[in-house]
Amino acid sequence: MAGRRIIAGAVLASLLLASSPAAAAECLRGANAAGAEFGEVLPGEFGRHYIYPSAETLRYLRSKGMNVIRLPFRWERLQKKQFAEFDQVELKRLQDTVATATGLGMTVVLDPSNFAMYYQKNIGSEDVPIEAFADFWRRLAPLFAGRDDIIYLIMNEPAFVTAQQWLPAANAAIAEVRKAGADNFLLVPGTIWTAAVHWYADQEGGSNAEVMRGVVDPMNHYGFDIHQYLDDDYSGTKTACNKVDEAIAGLERVTAWMEETGNRAFLGEFGGHARPDCYRGLARVVSLLNARPDIWTGWTIWAAGDWWGDYPLSVQPLEDGLDRPQMVAIEPFIARKTPEERSCESLRRR
């Protein structure tokens, strides 16, 4: 009798576990690992025009406690012609980098860094039909399907299309990912470089805040990729971080939109030069996001990478091995310290 009760209790516990939401992973905090998107020559020559991040770079980021990299790469290098098979040599480079990062215990955000273009032609134009973009995702999605440590970012920074033009392409890509049987977490960008300060900006056909409510994911397992730099035009190209207050206000407004619409977000890019106003700004940004694990799944600073040299936003360690000051500024905010940060509500399946 006692044995039956034990067995029955074990079965009941198993059923309850199976029917309860899966435990969420820790909130994601890391860096962009750049290089595979480099070069204006397309598709270009590996080792001359572009490179993938080295194992040494990935180990460095992991040593800082980072648990995610955002991995930019170019669509044209993986699929050199529309509707064609993937280039197997390039695919292996991508897969090897993913394997190295995930082998270190890191999540990888796969990021086709194309600005909603293919060979400089807009997705949705006669030159690049939406079907070609959907085909790219039809081929990529099965390769890492079913992995919680691989996130699919649909596209990096749509810039020269309106939200109304972009939404059908995003939904077509999402549909192909799910048709392929991939249940991975998805990230969907808005337009105008998906900047927080531009989320409510007027566009023909409606702002991101209006139009991106129309994202359709049959699994409802997605968030929005948001970017935010701190300089005068929010591009990350100016020296002074003189728009920190405005950037924070934009992020707070986006947070409120996510709360209102029942959505979640990931800050895929932010950064600043090596100067005190930027260090303070970076700390304010990550503090804001870290305080809302119910909305923000995490962040990746721009940017690490082996070829940056003296690039002013680089967080790649200096030649003598010392940390860049931007890394010093954010390092205290990387660790997931609270129970809420260690079981990130915004990463839970819904």
Beta strands, then each sheet from edge to edge (+ up, - down):
strand 1: 28-33
strand 2: 68-73
strand 3: 107-112
strand 4: 117-118
strand 5: 121-122
strand 6: 150-153
strand 7: 186-189
strand 8: 222-227
strand 9: 265-269
strand 10: 296-304
sheet 1: 1+ 2+ 3+ 6+ 7+ 8+ 9+ 10+ 1+
sheet 2: 4+ 5-
end
